Amino acid sequence: MDFSKISVIMIVKDAESTLKECLNSLLCFDEIILVDNQSSDNTLKIAYEFKEKFPALHIKQSEFIGFGPLKNLALSYATNDWILSIDADEVLEKECIEELRKLELKEQNILALSRKNLYKGEWIKACGWWPDYVLRVFNKNFTKFNDNLVHESLILPPKALKIYLKNGFKHYAFNNISHLLDKMQRYSSLWAEQNMHKQSGVFLASLKGIWTFCRNYFFKKGFLYGYKGFIISACNALGAFFKYMKLYEFLKQKPKTCALIITTYNEPKRLALVLDSVKNLSLMPDEVIIADDGSKEDTKNLVKEYQKKFPCPLKHSWQEDKGYRLSKNRNEAIKKAKSEYIIIIDGDMILEKDFIKDHLKFSQKNLFLQGSRTILNENESKKILEKKDFSLAFDKKGFKNKKNNLLAYFIYKFSKINKKIFKKKIIIKGIRGCNMSFYKSDWQAIGGFNENFVGWGREDSEFVARFLFNNGKFKRVKFSALAYHIYHKENIKNMLEINHQIYLDTIKNKKTDWR
């Protein structure tokens, strides 16, 4: 293998103790791309001193954007097709260099190098640290790293062929107990942030910790290395325990602020009833935003009148009437929201007093909450509109429109859907934009609602599909977060077939962003 055709990439942070030895082991390569991640020690000084004798060292800097994205950033700077990825606390062994020289590689080859993990200078061949093969040599035209915040890895295309080398790196894994604990703290936090789509709990975290210790110390022979084996096994166990406990805490966190988005179009009488029901809520949202798809002056005047005495900030987001553009209408309103959590209803949904409280009770990061509705019939709706009394909606009798905390929790617990559903089904039934909620950050992550939709139909289903493809979860809220839908004739569905094709394209290509 011709080393003049290989670029070395590395990301570094506070690596002053190992960086020089690492760089010296790479002098035979054509170029080295070093991306510094805001080091606070002498890392950059050492790097620039090394560059004086090795001009092919290219030093870049970046804030932390995740280990996967950082490595792909370094990859973008490389001029050669073949890449060796190395960490700053690793030293490429001479035996590996000689082994690499003898290879003739094809584009689909990916090389796995063996790694000797050291604790306080001793090579540890237990605790799951040996054998330790890492995929480090590849062609950048064939693959790249995934976007994981932590535990990043190369994406393996179907035609990938792994080649395992006998030699590889010497890895200064940990210097002491403090080093172990510091890394465990950082990595467990990143893991929890990355895995919000998973479930966790105290029992599961405890079980993971106990099993990790037993596996590493007993089954993987950590006991053969005395106190070092015990410390490594114990810290690995703590890492497993704390990453699941941190995930549990993340999942238990509730939003501090909430925006209620109300979509409307030329229905001021219905909107007035909805706003009256909002004023009656037991827990007010931090802001209410009217998402107006081009209504006339009477709606504008209504909002102005309500703004005078409304119990929380009431904003009017208006766009020009160019046909049914619900997705853009919602996006523009959400952009105006200052709150971290978003609840969306239609402008003909009368809210039960605990509506906001119930949504927030079930809210989670990385979760799309689908609320239900009770449909008022034509006569019931006519009576409410004539008397201008939203409270008449609550007179409707029936099992579905009564609060039931036990049933609500049961349905929420067992209605979970993730992206795997699309292996069996194309349509997720019962997705309704008239009562839904999610974190604004999750909306931002997938580019919001798809503004290619014009006319009624499938914009909500497509949004949920991309939400799930982005490792999100979907759960239902019934017998809670109650809302009563004022009767109206069905919307014109002349654009449904075109919109359905947009939806199918998202499913086929597993899109997370529509833009």
C-alpha positions in Angstrom: 0.0 0.0 0.0 1.4 3.4 -1.0 1.5 5.6 2.1 1.8 8.7 -0.1 -1.9 8.1 -1.0 -3.1 7.9 2.6 -4.3 10.8 4.7 -4.4 10.5 8.5 -7.3 12.2 10.4 -7.6 12.8 14.1 -9.6 14.9 16.5 -7.9 16.1 19.7 -8.8 17.7 23.0 -6.3 18.3 25.8 -3.9 15.6 24.5 -0.6 17.1 25.6 0.6 14.0 27.3 0.3 11.7 24.2 0.1 13.8 21.1 3.8 14.1 20.3 4.4 10.3 20.4 1.2 9.8 18.4 2.4 12.2 15.7 5.9 10.8 15.6 4.4 7.4 14.7 2.8 8.9 11.6 5.7 10.5 9.8 5.6 8.0 6.9 2.1 9.2 5.8 1.4 11.8 3.1 -0.6 14.2 5.3 -2.2 14.5 8.7 -5.4 16.4 9.4 -5.7 17.4 13.1 -9.0 19.0 14.2 -8.6 20.5 17.7 -11.8 20.5 19.8 -11.1 23.6 22.0 -8.1 22.2 23.9 -7.2 24.2 27.1 -3.7 22.7 27.6 -0.6 22.7 25.5 -2.1 20.5 22.7 -2.1 23.2 20.0 1.4 24.4 21.0 2.8 20.8 20.5 0.9 20.5 17.2 2.3 23.8 15.8 5.9 22.8 16.9 5.5 19.5 15.1 4.2 21.3 12.0 7.6 23.1 11.7 9.3 19.8 10.9 6.3 18.2 9.2 4.5 20.8 7.0 1.9 18.3 5.8 0.3 18.5 9.3 -2.9 20.6 8.7 -4.3 22.0 11.9 -8.0 22.9 12.1 -10.3 23.9 15.0 -13.9 23.3 15.8 -16.3 23.3 18.7 -17.7 20.0 19.9 -20.5 18.9 17.5 -20.3 15.2 18.3 -17.6 12.7 17.7 -19.1 11.3 14.5 -19.6 14.8 12.9 -16.1 15.9 14.1 -14.5 13.0 12.4 -16.5 13.6 9.2 -15.4 17.2 9.4 -11.7 16.1 9.5 -12.5 13.7 6.6 -13.7 16.6 4.5 -10.2 18.2 4.8 -8.3 15.1 3.5 -6.9 15.3 0.0 -6.4 11.5 -0.4 -9.1 8.9 -0.9 -7.6 6.4 1.6 -7.9 7.4 5.2 -6.3 6.2 8.5 -8.3 7.4 11.5 -6.4 7.6 14.8 -7.0 9.1 18.2 -4.5 11.4 19.9 -3.9 8.8 22.7 -3.0 6.1 20.3 0.4 5.3 18.8 0.7 3.4 15.5 3.1 0.4 15.9 6.0 -0.2 13.5 4.8 -3.7 12.9 1.4 -2.4 11.7 3.1 0.0 9.3 5.0 -2.9 7.8 1.9 -4.9 7.6 0.1 -2.1 5.8 2.9 -1.7 3.3 2.3 -5.3 2.0 -1.4 -4.8 1.3 -3.1 -4.2 -2.0 -6.5 -2.7 -1.3 -9.8 -2.4 -3.2 -12.2 0.5 -2.5 -14.6 -1.7 -0.6 -11.9 -2.9 1.8 -12.1 -1.7 5.4 -9.2 -2.5 7.7 -9.6 -3.5 11.4 -6.5 -2.8 13.4 -5.9 -4.4 16.8 -5.5 -2.1 19.8 -3.5 -2.7 23.0 -5.3 -0.9 25.8 -3.1 0.3 28.6 -4.0 1.3 32.2 -1.2 3.1 34.0 1.2 1.7 31.3 0.2 -1.9 31.6 -1.4 -3.8 28.7 -4.7 -5.1 30.0 -5.9 -8.3 28.2 -9.1 -8.7 30.3 -12.2 -6.7 31.2 -13.4 -6.8 27.6 -10.3 -4.9 26.5 -8.8 -7.7 24.4 -9.1 -8.6 21.6 -10.0 -5.1 20.6 -10.3 -4.6 16.8 -11.2 -1.1 15.5 -12.1 -0.2 11.9 -9.6 2.5 11.0 -8.4 2.3 7.4 -11.0 3.0 4.6 -11.7 4.7 1.4 -13.7 8.0 1.9 -15.5 7.5 -1.4 -16.9 4.2 -0.1 -17.9 5.1 3.5 -17.8 7.7 6.3 -18.6 7.9 10.0 -22.1 8.0 11.4 -23.4 11.1 13.2 -23.3 9.7 16.7 -22.4 12.1 19.5 -20.4 9.3 21.1 -19.4 5.7 20.2 -19.2 6.8 16.6 -18.4 4.1 14.0 -17.9 3.7 10.3 -21.0 3.1 8.2 -20.7 -0.4 6.7 -22.2 -0.5 3.2 -23.5 -4.0 2.0 -20.4 -4.6 -0.1 -17.9 -3.8 2.6 -15.1 -6.4 3.1 -13.3 -6.3 6.5 -9.7 -7.2 6.7 -8.2 -7.9 10.2 -4.6 -7.0 10.8 -2.4 -8.7 13.4 -1.0 -5.4 14.5 -2.3 -1.9 15.2 -2.1 0.7 18.0 -0.8 1.1 21.5 -3.6 2.9 23.3 -3.0 5.0 26.4 -6.5 4.3 27.6 -6.4 5.6 31.2 -3.7 7.0 33.4 -5.4 6.5 36.7 -8.8 6.3 38.5 -9.6 10.0 38.1 -9.0 9.6 34.3 -11.4 6.7 34.2 -14.1 8.5 36.2 -13.8 11.7 34.2 -14.2 9.9 30.9 -17.1 7.8 32.3 -18.9 10.9 33.4 -18.6 12.6 30.0 -19.4 9.6 27.8 -22.4 8.5 29.9 -23.9 12.0 29.6 -23.3 12.0 25.8 -24.8 8.5 25.5 -27.9 9.5 27.4 -28.4 12.6 25.2 -28.0 10.4 22.1 -30.4 7.6 23.2 -33.5 9.6 24.2 -35.5 7.1 22.0 -34.8 4.3 24.5 -36.5 3.4 27.8 -34.8 3.4 31.2 -35.5 3.1 34.9 -33.8 2.6 38.2 -34.2 -1.2 38.1 -32.8 -1.4 34.5 -29.9 0.9 35.3 -29.0 -1.2 38.4 -29.3 -4.5 36.4 -27.0 -3.1 33.7 -24.4 -2.0 36.3 -24.4 -5.3 38.1 -24.2 -7.4 34.9 -21.4 -5.2 33.5 -19.3 -5.7 36.6 -19.8 -9.5 36.7 -19.1 -9.8 33.0 -15.9 -7.8 33.1 -14.5 -8.9 36.4 -15.4 -12.6 36.4 -16.3 -13.8 32.9 -13.8 -11.6 31.1 -11.1 -12.3 33.8 -10.6 -8.8 35.2 -9.6 -10.5 38.5 -6.4 -11.7 36.9 -5.1 -8.1 37.0 -5.5 -7.4 40.7 -6.7 -4.0 41.8 -6.5 -2.6 38.2 -8.9 -5.2 36.9 -11.2 -4.5 39.8 -11.1 -0.7 39.2 -11.7 -1.1 35.4 -14.6 -3.5 36.0 -16.1 -1.2 38.7 -15.8 2.0 36.5 -17.3 0.2 33.5 -20.2 -0.9 35.8 -20.6 2.7 37.1 -20.6 3.9 33.5 -23.4 1.5 32.5 -25.4 2.4 35.6 -25.0 6.2 35.2 -25.7 6.3 31.5 -29.1 4.6 32.1 -29.8 6.7 35.2 -28.9 9.9 33.3 -31.2 8.8 30.5 -33.9 8.2 33.1 -33.5 11.7 34.5 -33.6 13.2 30.9 -36.8 11.3 30.2 -38.4 12.5 33.5 -37.6 16.2 32.7 -40.5 18.3 31.8 -40.5 21.5 29.7 -40.2 24.7 31.6 -42.1 26.7 29.0 -45.0 25.8 26.6 -46.6 27.5 23.6 -50.1 26.7 22.4 -50.5 27.1 18.6 -54.0 27.5 17.3 -54.5 27.2 13.5 -57.3 29.1 11.9 -58.8 30.3 8.6 -61.8 32.7 8.5 -63.7 31.2 11.4 -63.7 34.0 14.1 -66.8 32.7 15.9 -65.2 29.3 16.5 -61.8 30.8 17.3 -63.5 33.0 20.0 -64.9 29.9 21.7 -61.5 28.2 21.6 -59.9 31.3 23.2 -62.5 31.4 25.9 -61.8 27.8 26.7 -58.1 28.7 26.9 -58.8 31.4 29.4 -60.5 28.8 31.6 -57.5 26.4 31.7 -56.2 25.3 35.1 -52.6 25.7 33.8 -52.0 28.5 31.3 -49.5 28.1 28.5 -46.6 30.6 28.5 -47.9 32.0 25.2 -50.7 31.5 22.7 -50.0 32.0 19.0 -52.8 32.2 16.4 -51.5 30.5 13.2 -53.6 32.3 10.6 -53.6 31.0 7.0 -54.8 34.2 5.5 -58.0 35.1 7.3 -59.8 38.5 6.7 -59.9 41.5 8.9 -62.6 40.1 11.3 -60.2 37.5 12.6 -57.4 40.1 13.0 -59.8 42.4 14.9 -61.0 39.5 17.1 -57.4 38.7 18.1 -56.7 42.4 18.9 -59.7 42.5 21.2 -58.7 39.3 23.1 -55.1 40.6 23.4 -56.3 43.4 25.7 -57.3 41.1 28.6 -55.8 37.7 27.7 -54.1 36.0 30.7 -50.9 35.2 28.8 -49.1 36.7 25.7 -51.4 36.3 22.7 -49.7 36.6 19.3 -51.1 36.7 15.8 -49.0 34.9 13.0 -50.6 35.7 9.7 -49.7 34.7 6.2 -51.1 35.7 2.8 -54.0 33.6 1.6 -52.5 31.6 -1.3 -54.6 28.5 -0.8 -54.5 25.8 1.9 -50.9 26.0 3.2 -51.2 24.5 6.7 -47.6 23.3 6.9 -46.1 26.7 6.3 -48.7 28.3 8.5 -47.6 26.1 11.4 -43.9 26.5 10.8 -44.2 30.3 10.8 -46.1 30.3 14.1 -43.7 27.9 15.7 -40.7 30.1 14.7 -42.4 32.9 16.6 -42.7 30.8 19.7 -40.2 31.4 22.5 -41.2 28.3 24.5 -39.4 25.0 24.4 -42.6 22.9 24.1 -45.2 23.1 21.4 -48.9 22.1 21.6 -50.9 22.4 18.4 -54.7 22.5 18.1 -57.1 23.5 15.3 -59.1 26.7 15.7 -62.3 24.7 16.4 -61.1 22.6 19.4 -62.6 23.5 22.8 -60.2 22.6 25.5 -61.0 20.9 28.9 -59.5 22.8 31.8 -56.5 20.4 32.3 -55.6 20.2 28.7 -52.2 21.9 29.0 -51.4 20.2 32.3 -52.1 16.8 30.7 -49.9 17.3 27.7 -47.0 18.4 29.9 -47.5 15.4 32.2 -46.9 13.0 29.3 -44.3 15.1 27.5 -40.8 13.8 26.8 -37.8 14.7 24.6 -37.8 12.9 21.3 -41.6 12.1 21.6 -44.5 13.0 19.4 -47.7 13.0 21.5 -50.9 12.4 19.6 -54.0 13.6 21.5 -57.5 12.6 20.7 -60.8 14.5 20.2 -64.5 14.2 21.0 -66.5 15.2 17.9 -69.5 17.3 18.6 -72.4 16.7 16.3 -74.1 19.3 14.1 -76.8 20.2 16.6 -74.5 20.4 19.6 -72.1 22.6 17.7 -75.0 24.9 16.5 -76.2 25.4 20.1 -72.7 26.2 21.3 -72.1 28.7 18.5 -75.5 30.4 19.0 -75.1 30.8 22.8 -71.4 31.6 22.5 -70.8 29.3 25.5 -67.8 26.9 25.2 -68.7 25.2 28.4 -71.7 23.5 26.8 -69.3 21.2 25.0 -68.6 19.5 28.4 -72.2 18.5 28.7 -71.7 15.8 26.0 -72.1 12.4 27.6 -70.0 9.3 26.7 -67.2 7.1 27.8 -64.6 8.6 25.5 -64.9 12.1 26.7 -64.5 11.5 30.4 -61.1 11.7 32.1 -59.6 8.4 33.3 -56.1 8.6 34.5 -55.6 4.9 34.7 -56.7 4.2 31.2 -54.8 7.3 30.0 -51.5 5.9 31.5 -52.2 2.4 30.1 -52.8 3.6 26.6 -49.8 6.0 26.8 -47.6 3.2 28.1 -48.5 0.6 25.4 -49.1 2.8 22.3 -45.5 3.4 21.6 -44.5 3.3 17.9 -41.1 3.8 16.4 -39.6 3.7 12.8 -39.8 -0.2 12.8 -43.5 0.2 12.0 -42.7 1.0 8.4 -41.4 -2.5 7.8 -45.0 -3.7 8.2 -47.2 -0.7 7.4 -47.2 2.4 5.3 -49.9 4.4 7.1 -50.0 5.0 10.8 -53.7 5.3 11.5 -55.2 8.1 13.6 -52.7 10.9 13.2 -54.5 14.1 13.7 -53.0 17.6 13.7 -55.9 19.0 15.7 -54.3 17.8 19.0 -50.6 17.1 19.1 -47.5 18.2 20.9 -43.6 17.9 20.8 -40.5 19.7 21.8 -39.5 22.6 19.6 -36.0 21.2 19.3 -37.4 18.0 17.8 -39.4 20.0 15.3 -36.2 21.9 14.4 -34.2 18.7 14.0 -36.4 17.5 11.1 -36.9 20.9 9.4 -40.4 21.4 10.7 -43.6 20.6 8.7 -43.1 19.8 5.0 -44.1 23.0 3.1 -44.4 21.1 -0.2 -47.9 20.1 0.9 -50.6 22.3 -0.5 -54.2 21.4 0.1 -55.6 19.0 2.7 -54.1 15.6 3.5 -51.0 13.7 4.7 -49.0 16.6 6.1 -49.4 15.3 9.6 -48.6 11.7 8.7 -45.5 12.8 6.8 -44.3 14.9 9.7 -44.6 11.9 12.1 -42.8 9.6 9.6 -39.8 11.9 9.5 -40.0 12.3 13.3 -39.7 8.5 13.7 -37.0 8.1 11.1 -35.0 10.6 13.2 -35.2 8.0 16.1 -38.2 9.6 17.6 -41.1 7.9 19.3 -44.9 8.2 18.9 -47.4 7.8 21.7 -51.1 8.4 22.1 -53.0 10.3 24.8 -56.6 9.3 25.3 -58.9 9.9 28.3 -56.7 12.9 29.0 -55.8 16.2 27.3 -59.5 16.3 26.3 -60.6 18.5 23.5 -64.0 18.9 21.8 -64.2 19.4 18.0 -66.9 21.8 16.8 -68.6 20.2 13.8 -67.8 21.3 10.3 -68.1 19.8 6.8 -65.1 17.8 5.6 -62.3 19.7 3.8 -61.9 19.4 0.0 -59.6 16.5 -0.8 -58.7 17.3 -4.4 -54.9 17.4 -3.5 -54.9 14.2 -1.5 -53.4 11.9 -4.2 -50.5 14.3 -4.9 -49.9 14.8 -1.1 -50.0 11.0 -0.6 -47.2 10.6 -3.2 -45.0 13.1 -1.2 -45.7 11.0 1.9 -44.8 7.7 0.1 -41.5 9.3 -1.1 -40.6 10.1 2.5 -41.3 6.5 3.6 -39.4 5.0 0.7 -36.3 7.2 1.2 -36.5 7.2 5.0 -36.2 11.0 5.0 -35.7 13.0 8.2 -35.7 16.4 6.6 -37.9 17.5 3.7 -35.8 20.5 2.6 
